[in-house]
């Protein structure tokens, strides 16, 4: 799991059938100081994130876990929304996961 900031949206006129109705977002990975790190990536949104939000994302086979794995071709998925940048910068671990809060 890594931190990123959602920096944009993607519009695809043609995509895999299993991605129909799924939102694609551009995310910028962040380092521990919440500064950009690496190149932006396109991620499938599984939690309802929006531009400007701080999110958790994963890649690899785990990226398909929020969906039917055999049906969703993804290698980068947003899996959580961080409630506030302060939770990260103050060392707290509270994040909103699909509408639930975990401490």
N, C-alpha and C positions, 0 to 999 in steps of 0.2 A: 504494500500500500504506500502511495506517495501523495504528497500535497501538490496541488496545482491551482491556478486561477483560470476561470473560464473567461476567454478573451474574445470569443466570437461564435457565430453559428455557421452551419453548413447547409446548403441547399443542394440536394441531389435529385436530378430529374429521372435518373435510372439507378436503381440499386437492387440488391438481393431482396427477394420476396419477403424473407423473414425480418428485414429491416423496415418494411413498410410501417408507417405510423410511429417509428422510433425517432427521437430527436438526436441529431448529431451536433456536437459542439467542439469548438477548438479550445484546447487547454494548453496552458503554459506551465510546465513543471517549475517548482520552486525549491530553493534550498532551505536550510534551517532558519535563515534570516528572512524568509519570504521574498527573496530576490529571484528573478528569472534564472533558470538553469536549463541549458539545452534548447532544442528546437521545439516549437509548438507541435501538438499532435491532434488528430481528430479522434474523439471518443464518443461512444454510444452512451447516452444519458439514461441511467436506470432509476434516478431519484427525483427528477424534476428540477434540476439546477438551472440557473440563468446566468447571463453574462455578468461578470464582475464578482461572482461568488467564489469563495475559497472552497475547494472540494478535495475529497480523497479519490484516487483513481488507482486502478490496477491494470496489469497487462499480462499476457500469456494466457494459459488455459483458464486461470481464475477469472479472467475478464468475461467469460461466457457464463459463469455460475449464476448471476441474477436472472438469466434467461434459460430457455430450454437449450442446453449445451449443444445438442446435435443439430439444432436449427438456426442458431444465431452466429454468423461468422464475425466475431469481433476479437481484436487483440488489445483493445484499450477501452475500458468502461469506467464511467464515473459511478462510484459506489456509496458516496456519502457527502453531505454538505456540512461544513464547519460553521457553527452558529456565529462565531465572531473570531476575527484575527487574534484578539486578546487571548483566546483559549490556547492558541498555539504559542504566542510570544510569551505568555506567562507560565507555560509549562503545564497547563491544564489539559485534560483529555476529553472534554465534552464535545460531542458532535451529534448532529441530527442525522439519523439513518432512516430513510423512508418514513419520516414522521415520528420516529421514536427517539428519545434522548437516552444516551448511555453515559454514565460517569465512570 
